[in-house]
Amino acid sequence: MDPIEPIHSEDGPQAPLPVGSTVLEQAVLSRLDEDKAQDIVLIDLKGKSPMADTMIIASGRSHRHVGALADHLQRTLKEQGLGKVKVSGLPHCDWVLLDAGDVIVHLFRPEVRAFYNIEKIWSVESGHRVDARA
């Protein structure tokens, strides 16, 4: 699997869920899709970071949409018994971080997502990475 795999965009599904997705990943992706999150991206962190196995990034259309996405994710994971989620950024809803243990979810307003461009940080093809041996 590519480290960054687009799952969904405004135009509809671009790729099926990755093979071997965990119940937690599937619950998050399903909820985001149901709530019309935009440009959902799954980044596989296994072997790259000890903080989580997966990072999921998505956009909401407005402050209110981002807040609703975060609230619905919290409720869904609690109802399904998938653990308590730690949340940061809810007061402003420009960038909301949900830490569900093995899965970290970043929810952005589109212009904030474009500014921080965290997908590029985790991208293997990033032009900013330099081989230390060179």
N, C-alpha and C positions, 0 to 999 in steps of 0.2 A: 504494500500500500504506500502511496506517496505520502510524505509527511503532511502535506496540506491537500485535502480532498474536498472539493466543493460538493455539497450535498443538495442544496436547494437554492434557487434564486427567485426573483419576482416572476420569471417566465416559466417556472415549474421545476420539477425534479431534474437534476442534471446527472445524477448517478445514484445507484442503489446504496442502501446502508452498507457500510463495510462488513465484510464477512467476519464473524466472530465478535460482533458488537456485544458489549455487556448489557445487562438489563438496565443499568443506570444510564448508559449512553443512549440506548433506545428510548427510554422514558423522556430524557431531555430533548432528543431530536424530534420525537413525536409531538411533544407539547409545543415546541417552538414552531413546528410545521402547522399544527392546529391553530395556533395563535397568529399565524401569518407573519412570522419573523422573516426578514429578508436576508439574502446572501449568507446562508448558514454554511459555515466551514468547520470541518473537524480536523484537528491536528493531532497526530499520533506522537505522544511524548515518551513512549516506552523506550528505555535505554538512553534517552536524551536528557531527562530531568527527573530528579527524585521527588519533585513536588506533586506530580500527578501523572496518570497514565494517558490522559486525553484532555485536550483543550478544545472547547467549542466556542466559536465566535459567531455572533449574529447581530443584525441591525434591526432597530425598531424605527418606525416612521417619525416619531415625535417623543418628547419627554414622557408623555402619558402612555404611549405604546410601550416604551422601554420599561417603565414602571410596572405596567400590567404583565408584560412577559416575565419579569422577575418574580412578581407576586404569584402568578400561576405556576411557575416552575417550583417555587418553594412549597406551595400547597400540594402539587402533584407528587413530588418526591416524598413528602410527609405522609400523604394518604396511601402511597404504595409501599410504605415502610422502608424506604431507601435511605433513611438517615436524615439528620438535621443539617440544614444548609446554612453556612455563614455567608452573610451578605454585606457588601460595602457599596456605597454610592447611591443609595436609594433617595436621599433628600433631593438631589438635583436631577438624577436620571439621565445624565449625559453619557456616563459610563458606569454600568453596574456590574460588579464582580460577584459571582456566586461560587463558593467553594463547597463542593459536594464530596470532598475526599479524593477519590480517584479521577473525578471529572471536575474541571474548572470551566466555568462559563463566563464569557465576557459579552455583555450586551451594550451596544452603542447606538447613539444617534448617528446617521450616516456621515455627517461632516466631522464628528469627533473621531469616528473610526478611520476616516481618511487621513486625519491629522496624525494620529498615533501609529497607524499602519502596523499593528502588532503581528499580523500574519507574516510580514517581511522579516521580522526578527527570527521567526522559527523556520523560515524557508531555507531549504538547502541551497537554492539557486541565488541567494542574496548576493548582490554585488559588493556589499560592505564587508563580507567575510574574507579574511586573508589567511592563507596557509602560513602558520607560524614557522614552518621549516624553510620557507622560501627566502 
